[in-house]
Amino acid sequence: MKRRWKGITALGLSALIGCMAPVSTMMAAAEETETAESVQELEVTEPAAEEVQEPEVTEPAAEEVQEPEVTEPTTEETQETEVAESTTEEAPEPESVEAAAESAEFIPQATETAALKAQEQSEKAETPVIVIQLQGQNRAQELGGTIEYNTYFGNRDQRLSISVSQGSDPVSLYYYLDTAARVSNESKSKEQLSDLWQPAEQEVGLGQEGAYVLYVMAKAADGQISYARTDGIVIDTTAPVITGIDNGGTYPEDTCFGVTDDNLESVLMNEQPAALSQADGMYRVTAAQYSTSCVIRAKDKAGNETVYSITVEKKNAEDDTSVISKTGDYSLKAGTAYRLGDGNWTLKGDSTVYRGGSTFYVSGDGNYHFTQHMK
């Protein structure tokens, strides 16, 4: 009886202490209490058969057994409270799991991005690079833009060499030679060229006069394709044509002449730029200051040149009173500037020798006789 009473008392005290202690202490106390009770019940079970016959013990035992029944729900509530608190403490775990999942997902994405970049770099490295050489210079450039004409040749035997500096082997080459590029001066696009390509050899020749643009497409075995074009290339073997005068002829000053050439670069008169009339597009014949000869030199961008040498007949006093061009009498006026022609000059009644090309003045109106002395 005493041992059973002590067990019951211990169970009650454990329940009371469990209510006051922290959750972890209550769990431990409850476990100890349950362990102690199970041990005590096992110990009491054996003598219980001997003590059943005592009436006094039976009644109190029934009453005393009811007290632990009140404490058991308390223990269950404590366990529920412990479970709830434990659940509350462990609640952040899903967030950490999601964060871990996001972290796990980020790593493959970064790896995939790096792989794509590496693949793009690899593909770029394998793209064929087209080289178009003309007289030892690479003339290849990208498609698009306005065609510039800065390359001129005065002979027809020009050959363009086509090759690829990098890319997968083998590479198939295609070309299109545009002979009407100057119509629009605009580069053709990939779409415009799609139906114009022809299989290309390693060289393309330019045999006729005209303006050309060479387009090239390189197609690698791995599917990589690249495009290139040249600038405008002009084959011009024709020299400029001078019209209005003949080579070796004699012409008065201010005689008009013209020069025609599709690629005209310059017109020189006695090695000085000839003045072009904006009104009629013609040039005027003039002589050097101390000479009646005139050399006309017309040159185009391909280096072709036409040279005329003529004699200029300067105006006499009847045509231009300001010019003294040959031996004779001249009616001069005071205060007017006169220009002496080529050679040296003497004036009748004056021992001074005047140099040709110089300016001459008279002191009074009258007739003066000039004599020309050629060197």
C-alpha positions as CSV (number, residue, x, y, z in Angstrom):
1,M,0.0,0.0,0.0
2,K,2.7,2.5,0.9
3,R,4.6,1.9,-2.3
4,R,1.4,2.4,-4.3
5,W,0.6,5.5,-2.5
6,K,4.1,6.8,-3.0
7,G,3.8,6.1,-6.7
8,I,0.5,8.0,-7.0
9,T,2.0,10.9,-5.0
10,A,5.0,11.0,-7.3
11,L,2.8,11.0,-10.3
12,G,0.9,14.0,-9.0
13,L,4.0,15.9,-8.2
14,S,5.4,15.2,-11.6
15,A,2.3,16.6,-13.2
16,L,2.5,19.7,-11.1
17,I,6.2,20.3,-11.8
18,G,5.5,19.7,-15.5
19,C,3.1,22.6,-15.6
20,M,5.6,25.0,-14.1
21,A,8.8,23.8,-15.9
22,P,9.9,24.7,-19.4
23,V,8.7,22.6,-22.3
24,S,11.9,20.6,-22.5
25,T,11.9,20.0,-18.7
26,M,8.3,19.0,-18.8
27,M,8.9,16.5,-21.5
28,A,11.8,14.9,-19.5
29,A,9.7,14.9,-16.3
30,A,6.7,13.3,-18.1
31,E,9.0,10.6,-19.6
32,E,10.5,10.0,-16.2
33,T,7.1,9.9,-14.5
34,E,5.7,7.5,-17.1
35,T,8.8,5.3,-16.7
36,A,8.5,5.3,-12.9
37,E,4.8,4.6,-13.1
38,S,5.3,1.7,-15.5
39,V,8.0,0.3,-13.2
40,Q,5.9,0.8,-10.1
41,E,2.9,-0.8,-11.7
42,L,5.0,-3.8,-12.7
43,E,6.2,-4.0,-9.1
44,V,2.8,-3.7,-7.6
45,T,1.1,-6.1,-10.0
46,E,2.6,-9.1,-8.3
47,P,1.6,-8.3,-4.7
48,A,-1.8,-6.9,-5.8
49,A,-3.1,-10.5,-5.8
50,E,-2.2,-10.9,-2.1
51,E,-3.8,-7.5,-1.0
52,V,-7.1,-7.9,-2.8
53,Q,-8.6,-9.7,0.1
54,E,-8.2,-6.8,2.5
55,P,-11.4,-4.7,2.3
56,E,-9.7,-1.6,3.8
57,V,-7.2,-1.5,1.1
58,T,-9.6,-2.0,-1.7
59,E,-11.8,1.1,-1.1
60,P,-9.0,3.6,-0.7
61,A,-7.3,2.1,-3.7
62,A,-10.3,2.8,-5.9
63,E,-10.5,6.4,-4.7
64,E,-6.8,7.0,-4.9
65,V,-6.6,5.6,-8.4
66,Q,-8.9,8.3,-9.7
67,E,-6.5,11.1,-8.9
68,P,-3.9,10.1,-11.5
69,E,-6.8,10.0,-14.1
70,V,-7.0,13.8,-13.6
71,T,-3.3,14.3,-14.2
72,E,-3.2,12.2,-17.3
73,P,-5.1,14.7,-19.4
74,T,-2.7,17.3,-18.2
75,T,0.2,15.2,-19.4
76,E,-1.5,14.9,-22.8
77,E,-2.1,18.6,-23.0
78,T,1.6,19.1,-22.1
79,Q,2.5,16.8,-24.9
80,E,0.3,18.7,-27.3
81,T,1.8,21.9,-26.2
82,E,5.3,20.5,-26.7
83,V,4.3,19.3,-30.1
84,A,2.9,22.7,-31.0
85,E,6.0,24.5,-29.7
86,S,8.2,22.1,-31.5
87,T,6.3,22.7,-34.7
88,T,6.6,26.4,-34.2
89,E,10.3,26.2,-33.7
90,E,10.7,24.0,-36.8
91,A,8.5,26.2,-39.1
92,P,11.4,28.1,-40.7
93,E,12.7,24.8,-42.2
94,P,10.5,25.0,-45.3
95,E,11.9,28.5,-46.0
96,S,15.5,27.2,-45.8
97,V,14.5,24.3,-48.0
98,E,13.1,26.7,-50.6
99,A,16.2,28.8,-50.4
100,A,18.3,25.8,-50.8
101,A,16.2,24.8,-53.8
102,E,16.6,28.2,-55.4
103,S,20.4,28.0,-54.8
104,A,20.4,24.6,-56.3
105,E,18.5,25.9,-59.3
106,F,20.8,28.9,-59.7
107,I,24.0,26.9,-60.1
108,P,22.8,25.0,-63.2
109,Q,21.5,28.2,-64.8
110,A,25.0,29.8,-64.3
111,T,26.6,26.8,-65.7
112,E,24.2,26.8,-68.7
113,T,24.9,30.5,-69.4
114,A,28.6,29.9,-69.3
115,A,28.2,27.0,-71.7
116,L,26.2,29.1,-74.1
117,K,28.8,31.8,-74.1
118,A,31.5,29.3,-74.7
119,Q,29.5,27.9,-77.6
120,E,28.9,31.3,-79.1
121,Q,32.6,32.1,-78.9
122,S,33.4,28.8,-80.5
123,E,30.9,29.4,-83.3
124,K,32.3,32.9,-83.8
125,A,35.8,31.6,-84.0
126,E,34.8,29.1,-86.7
127,T,33.1,31.7,-88.9
128,P,35.1,31.9,-92.2
129,V,36.9,35.1,-92.7
130,I,37.1,36.1,-96.4
131,V,40.2,37.6,-98.0
132,I,40.0,39.2,-101.4
133,Q,43.5,40.3,-102.6
134,L,44.1,42.6,-105.4
135,Q,47.8,43.5,-106.3
136,G,48.8,42.3,-102.8
137,Q,46.2,44.2,-100.8
138,N,43.2,42.8,-99.0
139,R,40.1,44.6,-100.4
140,A,37.5,42.6,-98.5
141,Q,35.0,44.5,-96.4
142,E,31.5,44.0,-95.0
143,L,28.3,44.2,-97.0
144,G,26.2,47.3,-96.9
145,G,26.9,51.0,-97.3
146,T,27.8,53.2,-100.2
147,I,30.3,51.9,-102.8
148,E,33.4,54.0,-102.9
149,Y,35.4,54.2,-106.1
150,N,39.0,54.7,-105.2
151,T,40.7,52.0,-107.2
152,Y,41.5,52.6,-110.8
153,F,43.6,50.6,-113.3
154,G,44.9,51.6,-116.7
155,N,45.2,48.0,-117.9
156,R,42.7,45.1,-118.2
157,D,44.8,42.3,-116.8
158,Q,43.6,42.5,-113.2
159,R,42.9,39.4,-111.1
160,L,41.4,39.1,-107.6
161,S,42.5,36.2,-105.4
162,I,39.8,34.7,-103.1
163,S,40.7,32.8,-99.9
164,V,39.6,32.1,-96.3
165,S,41.9,33.0,-93.4
166,Q,40.0,30.9,-90.8
167,G,37.1,28.5,-90.4
168,S,36.3,24.8,-90.7
169,D,37.4,22.9,-93.7
170,P,36.3,22.4,-96.3
171,V,34.9,25.8,-97.4
172,S,32.8,26.4,-100.5
173,L,33.3,29.8,-102.2
174,Y,30.7,31.6,-104.3
175,Y,31.0,35.0,-106.1
176,Y,29.0,37.6,-108.0
177,L,30.7,40.3,-110.1
178,D,28.5,43.4,-110.3
179,T,29.2,45.4,-113.5
180,A,26.4,47.9,-113.0
181,A,27.3,49.1,-109.5
182,R,27.6,52.7,-110.5
183,V,23.9,52.9,-111.3
184,S,22.9,53.2,-107.6
185,N,26.3,53.2,-105.8
186,E,24.7,51.1,-103.1
187,S,26.0,47.8,-101.8
188,K,23.7,44.8,-102.6
189,S,22.2,42.9,-99.6
190,K,22.2,39.2,-98.8
191,E,18.6,39.0,-100.0
192,Q,19.5,40.6,-103.4
193,L,22.4,38.3,-103.8
194,S,20.6,35.0,-102.9
195,D,19.8,34.1,-106.5
196,L,23.0,35.6,-108.1
197,W,25.8,33.4,-106.5
198,Q,28.0,31.3,-108.8
199,P,30.6,28.8,-107.7
200,A,34.0,30.6,-107.5
201,E,37.5,29.5,-108.2
202,Q,40.4,31.0,-106.3
203,E,40.7,33.8,-108.8
204,V,38.3,36.2,-110.6
205,G,39.6,38.2,-113.6
206,L,38.6,41.6,-114.7
207,G,39.1,41.7,-118.5
208,Q,37.0,44.5,-119.8
209,E,36.7,48.3,-119.2
210,G,34.1,49.2,-116.6
211,A,33.3,49.6,-112.9
212,Y,33.1,46.4,-110.8
213,V,32.2,45.3,-107.3
214,L,33.0,41.7,-106.4
215,Y,30.8,40.0,-103.8
216,V,32.0,36.7,-102.2
217,M,30.2,34.2,-100.0
218,A,32.1,31.5,-98.0
219,K,30.1,28.5,-96.7
220,A,31.9,26.2,-94.2
221,A,31.2,22.5,-93.8
222,D,29.7,23.1,-90.3
223,G,27.1,25.5,-91.7
224,Q,28.9,28.8,-90.9
225,I,28.4,31.4,-93.7
226,S,30.2,34.7,-94.1
227,Y,30.0,37.5,-96.8
228,A,32.3,40.2,-98.1
229,R,32.6,42.7,-100.9
230,T,35.2,44.9,-102.5
231,D,35.1,48.6,-103.0
232,G,34.5,49.9,-106.5
233,I,37.2,48.8,-109.0
234,V,37.5,50.7,-112.3
235,I,39.3,49.4,-115.3
236,D,40.0,52.4,-117.7
237,T,42.4,52.1,-120.6
238,T,41.2,55.1,-122.5
239,A,43.0,58.5,-122.3
240,P,41.1,61.8,-122.0
241,V,39.9,63.4,-125.3
242,I,40.7,67.0,-126.0
243,T,38.2,68.7,-128.3
244,G,38.1,72.2,-130.0
245,I,41.8,72.4,-130.8
246,D,44.4,70.2,-132.5
247,N,47.8,69.2,-131.2
248,G,50.5,71.5,-132.7
249,G,48.1,74.2,-133.8
250,T,48.2,78.0,-133.4
251,Y,45.3,79.6,-131.7
252,P,44.4,83.1,-130.4
253,E,44.2,83.7,-126.6
254,D,40.9,82.7,-125.1
255,T,40.2,80.0,-127.6
256,C,37.8,77.5,-126.1
257,F,38.5,73.8,-125.8
258,G,37.0,70.8,-124.0
259,V,38.1,67.6,-122.3
260,T,36.0,64.5,-121.9
261,D,36.7,61.4,-119.8
262,D,34.5,59.5,-117.4
263,N,37.2,59.4,-114.8
264,L,38.9,62.7,-115.4
265,E,41.2,63.8,-112.6
266,S,42.9,67.0,-113.8
267,V,43.5,69.5,-116.6
268,L,46.7,71.5,-116.5
269,M,47.8,74.4,-118.7
270,N,51.5,75.1,-118.6
271,E,51.6,72.9,-115.4
272,Q,49.0,75.1,-113.7
273,P,45.3,74.1,-113.1
274,A,43.3,75.3,-116.1
275,A,40.2,77.4,-115.3
276,L,36.9,75.8,-116.2
277,S,34.1,78.0,-117.3
278,Q,31.0,77.3,-115.3
279,A,28.8,78.7,-118.1
280,D,29.8,76.3,-120.8
281,G,32.1,73.8,-119.2
282,M,35.0,74.8,-121.5
283,Y,38.6,75.8,-120.9
284,R,40.2,79.0,-122.3
285,V,43.6,79.0,-124.1
286,T,46.2,81.2,-122.4
287,A,50.0,81.5,-122.8
288,A,52.7,81.7,-120.2
289,Q,53.7,85.2,-119.2
290,Y,56.9,85.3,-121.2
291,S,55.9,82.8,-124.0
292,T,53.4,82.2,-126.7
293,S,53.6,78.4,-126.3
294,C,51.0,76.5,-124.3
295,V,51.1,72.9,-123.1
296,I,47.8,71.3,-122.2
297,R,47.9,68.1,-120.1
298,A,44.7,66.1,-119.3
299,K,44.9,63.1,-117.0
300,D,42.4,60.6,-115.6
301,K,42.3,58.6,-112.4
302,A,43.6,55.5,-114.0
303,G,46.8,57.3,-115.1
304,N,45.9,57.7,-118.7
305,E,47.1,61.1,-120.1
306,T,46.7,63.2,-123.2
307,V,49.1,66.1,-123.9
308,Y,48.7,68.9,-126.5
309,S,51.3,71.5,-127.3
310,I,50.0,74.6,-129.1
311,T,51.1,78.1,-130.0
312,V,49.1,81.0,-128.6
313,E,48.7,84.1,-130.9
314,K,48.4,87.0,-128.6
315,K,46.2,89.9,-129.4
316,N,47.8,92.8,-131.3
317,A,47.1,96.5,-130.7
318,E,44.1,96.5,-132.9
319,D,42.5,93.7,-130.9
320,D,43.7,94.6,-127.4
321,T,45.5,98.0,-126.9
322,S,46.8,96.8,-123.5
323,V,49.1,94.2,-125.1
324,I,52.2,94.9,-127.2
325,S,52.8,91.5,-128.8
326,K,55.1,92.2,-131.8
327,T,57.2,94.8,-133.6
328,G,55.2,97.7,-134.8
329,D,53.5,101.1,-134.1
330,Y,51.1,101.4,-131.2
331,S,48.7,104.2,-130.3
332,L,49.1,104.6,-126.5
333,K,47.5,106.8,-123.9
334,A,49.0,108.3,-120.9
335,G,48.1,106.7,-117.6
336,T,47.2,103.3,-119.2
337,A,49.1,100.1,-118.3
338,Y,50.5,98.2,-121.2
339,R,52.0,94.7,-121.1
340,L,55.0,93.8,-123.3
341,G,55.1,90.4,-125.0
342,D,57.8,87.7,-125.1
343,G,61.5,88.7,-125.5
344,N,63.1,92.1,-125.0
345,W,61.8,95.4,-126.3
346,T,63.2,98.7,-127.4
347,L,61.3,101.9,-128.0
348,K,62.3,104.2,-130.9
349,G,64.1,107.2,-129.5
350,D,64.7,105.4,-126.2
351,S,67.9,103.5,-125.5
352,T,66.4,101.5,-122.6
353,V,65.8,97.8,-123.1
354,Y,62.6,96.6,-121.7
355,R,62.0,93.0,-120.6
356,G,59.0,91.1,-122.0
357,G,56.1,90.6,-119.7
358,S,56.7,93.9,-117.9
359,T,54.2,96.7,-117.6
360,F,54.8,99.8,-119.7
361,Y,53.5,103.3,-119.3
362,V,53.8,106.4,-121.6
363,S,54.0,110.0,-120.4
364,G,51.6,111.3,-123.1
365,D,49.2,110.2,-125.7
366,G,50.7,109.4,-129.1
367,N,52.1,106.8,-131.5
368,Y,55.0,104.7,-130.4
369,H,57.2,102.3,-132.3
370,F,58.3,99.1,-130.5
371,T,60.9,96.6,-131.7
372,Q,60.8,93.0,-130.4
373,H,64.1,91.3,-129.8
374,M,63.8,87.5,-129.3
375,K,66.3,85.7,-127.2
